[in-house]
Amino acid sequence: MDRRTLLMFAAATALGGGQRAFGAAEAPGVTNTEIKIGNTSPYSGPASAFGVVGLALSAFFRQVNDNGGIAGRKINFISLDDAYSPPKTVEQTRRLVEGDEVAFILNGIGSAPQSSVQRYMNQRKVPQLFVGAGVDKWSQPDAFPWSIGWQPTFRTEAAIYAKYIDSVRPNARVAMLHSTDDAGKDYVAGLRSVWRDGMEKKIVKMATYETSDPTVESQIVALQASGADVLVITATPKYVAQSIRKVYELNWKPLTLITNTSISVAAVINPVGPEKAVGIVSTGYLKDNADPVWNDDPGMNEWRSFMKQYMPGADLGDSNYIFAYSVAGTALHVLKQCDGDFSRENIMRQATNIRNLALPGLLPGVLINTEPTNFRPVRQMQLQRWTGTRWERFGGLIEGSGI
């Protein structure tokens, strides 16, 4: 091949496939044989109940690899323990980005931990995909174009609770437990978006906790003393479990609402005692394995088959597994949509251009949608009540793009 032919060949390659070749083989975290994906999860610490999310994500990508990978490449999923501690999250994220040189971070867990690295990720232009936290800061494409959440925002969820409380107890006296971090503030903002100037009349007592607190029992005692007849608990699984147990011990019987992130039967309800949680209300957007309506559901059968093969012995009552499976399914969709161009820019572009994606674990009618101006993938939820054996859904889907 002479020099002129070589130059023509090079030009044709650049026009026809050069961009894809660069994105696929020379982008950070991408070679001809693998794609590196990073993750931080709390395998230890106060939110260790969420550690199963990282385990399930890892198992999902083992399945992807067993089925041939993506575009001829295997997924190298690197998940590190950050103990739900922001300083540790910073350390582990820097290790993943600068040491392992991952293509992107997927579903890092926790509002405070992920907030600690948000600016870092955006400054370095590394996709911070489908963050495992519902604070509204993951839905700010102008300020943080490289960070996107996944689950419904806490503000949207809290607004749903406020409207429900108004519908069943218009003269409610509300007590609330929330964290001091951004997550807690967003829950409060969600209630205020509905009650507005009447917020101070509705809320008779608020109590807060730090993620380093050993217990929230004293806060629950103080909330009971306020005379409230409605209790809103927005906390991580450990503290929700403590709260439910203490309310039961006090023989206090308020209408109780708990955050969707802490509805796991395996991690919260069963350890407390299912009978102690009867009547508690929350929201859902994922199918519940304990609900007999899904016994023959094709999507849930797909998930159960995955769990049997890749996570044998895992408690199928832990909703964190179906959450992780759904997040991973969204990420897989993004990688397929990349069509071989795995540059960070294109990964982010595809993550923010998802249209009506239905997943096996989502409730019927709940679809994943993103666009460059809307970073809220899941925007629909349904109210549900604990019966003593399962979460029973009631009412229709409630949709909101955020407050």
Steps between C-alpha positions, in 0.01 A plus 500: 500500500659831387506822701204653313288190560596502866393863536169431325442200727575708808261775388225251428548342840479839670179587317334164522603364836779701653283663766354170608845339510628779721201485733516123523869426533674816619253661738578489874405163647449341160722259306434257220410237759340674797303793640581604857211619714550629855271498803509587870262323738468486880605142567562616856387790716158638597338435161646155438151371411559665163815293444295237321447752219869489410500121520200476269649744248815290491297183447302664220814584307630146549186390321563755224852364459377141490271604216782648296543847650437824313633555147748218552621643831465361849391723788762547770281618789706635791300561818667642812378541858458861613321416829248779421769747607556805273879516563525131409284558193741770384796266551340203323360709213840656431648151498240385246538805275874567522633156584268254329401757235140382478281623217233613746364454852169315526248529783724626778287476813392777735420871490785622720764260362420579137468872565859495621623401152247670273713805422807281453317279249369800308835679496663189356204436267448144618139376482345454845217281380175409672606606848341295778346799677188704447618852579406751235862601431528197268243669277686822419636465146611864479704493821612135490480365144699186586280385791161332465279324751269205440229457762216749563624806684440532872315826439254328269454214747441735793249701300306179437493435877378852573213465253409159642499633856272785393260254337464267801569736793445860398547618861808287562761585762822384336829396658803436283840332534761584238876511454697823519649453152368596156265201491322613815479857373347383172229302681411811700495707180265247341250534784530878488431502125148376580427658838684827431401765757307240697810291562559633851142419599518148357837406650476499879845349556812423298795290612825441319782247513859467383611190312753443777229480770473153656124526545200728441287369787517826697381691194197270467413552868515876448283479189236298685492758779398764245152352473537434128263256331709466181866397491721544193831309517757581232812309595733220395395139576678477837318800643165418342516156664586658837214748461237238418608289797493796740159621382364151563660481846346835592158374387482814290265460204552790258443469129860420406668564166853384421734581214504269202872439540436313826210270413710184462321209663828318558700797630231692693164330546602146592775600747250722683214251481243520219214542748655819636484671161137427409330803348818690414474687169773561245541528125624262236604487137654151504324163507498322836593132495266435794197625307323194351385705202855461364522122551477430127624836375756454217713788624518370855565148376796640308629665818445185710692296244786749520500492878495120509800473270713797604396571859391165645388518859423873488181614673250573222304712746769768489376762256855631458568208265223592258611864527856406401376276219299789359785750527734255331243439228490873434880513479502206260247681281729805495804293401307335217372837387863621484533283188869435556602858588589476870653843539392671820326767297289248311424296811361814661316593182326164485422498874310825449311384193292202615149466368223294663721221629299224667693270735407162652497628858304823454129524572280495188488847350821617667744587222854635494525831317786748488593794284776761503278738697341246734725274709218321684480146355219366725213742548208276602411340832207325666389504863520171689417371848662222706239233577709280729612273218562727203481851358155550350472770236202735487396786277652561158843611385590852606728681259719799564820629345611661823402785725 
